[in-house]
Amino acid sequence: TIKKNKVSEAVFNNYKGGDGGGHDIPEAASVYLNAEKLVDGAPAEENDYEFVLKDVNGKIVQKVHNSGSNIVFDRLSFDRTGEYIYTISESVTGAGNIIYDDTVYKVKIEVTKSGRDYKASVTLYKDEEKLPSDETMVFRNKTIEDDTQTLAVNKVWNDNSDEKGRRPDSIKVQLYR
């Protein structure tokens, strides 16, 4: 008890999960989401790809770039029980020679309380099908092969060097297979 004009002592026992004493402050559950990036079936070498984590309402929670083939989102922390739904997708950043993976993964995080602390379990879905627990999210891009070729066209005029002045300023050439 603290009384006016008296010296009193107050002792606080802080607790942060685990083996503390005093008041129980539960340890929040932590979730780390990661995925793999492949280009033409091989681990990505460049760090040019962007990935977006959105909540169930479509609000962007995080944007990250790959580091080689690794895609790692920042830690998500949960201090309330419940079910949390997110989606993870790749952003189309406009590289003209890439076919981007349009897969949208669904991430379901179930948070429960175990003893004093929170625990989280993660379930992944691809195309509404549950992935096995040992499978990770994989984004696969493909490089578009450049199959353009240069072809020189030489128009030969048979008009006595435009003797009658009928030659057009330009011509259009169409090629067919």
TAZI-V169626 format. One record per residue. OMEGA is omega in whole degrees, -180 to 180 (* if undefined). Layout:
BEGIN
((OMEGA) (OMEGA))
END
This chain:
BEGIN
((179) (-179) (-180) (179) (176) (176) (-180) (180) (177) (-179) (179) (174) (179) (180) (178) (178) (175) (-170) (-179) (177) (178) (-178) (-179) (172) (-174) (174) (178) (175) (178) (178) (176) (180) (177) (-178) (-179) (180) (177) (175) (-177) (176) (-179) (178) (180) (178) (-179) (-179) (-172) (-172) (-177) (-179) (-173) (173) (-180) (176) (-175) (179) (180) (179) (179) (178) (179) (169) (178) (173) (177) (171) (-171) (180) (-176) (174) (-176) (176) (177) (-178) (170) (-177) (-177) (178) (175) (177) (178) (179) (-178) (-178) (178) (170) (176) (180) (178) (175) (174) (-174) (170) (176) (-171) (-177) (-177) (168) (-176) (175) (-178) (179) (173) (178) (174) (180) (178) (-180) (179) (-178) (178) (176) (-180) (-173) (179) (-169) (177) (177) (-179) (171) (-175) (175) (-180) (178) (173) (-177) (178) (177) (-179) (177) (173) (-174) (180) (-179) (-180) (177) (179) (176) (-175) (175) (178) (176) (177) (178) (178) (-177) (177) (178) (177) (-179) (178) (179) (178) (180) (178) (180) (176) (-175) (-180) (178) (178) (-177) (-177) (177) (-178) (-177) (179) (178) (180) (175) (179) (-179) (177) (179) (178) (177) (*))
END
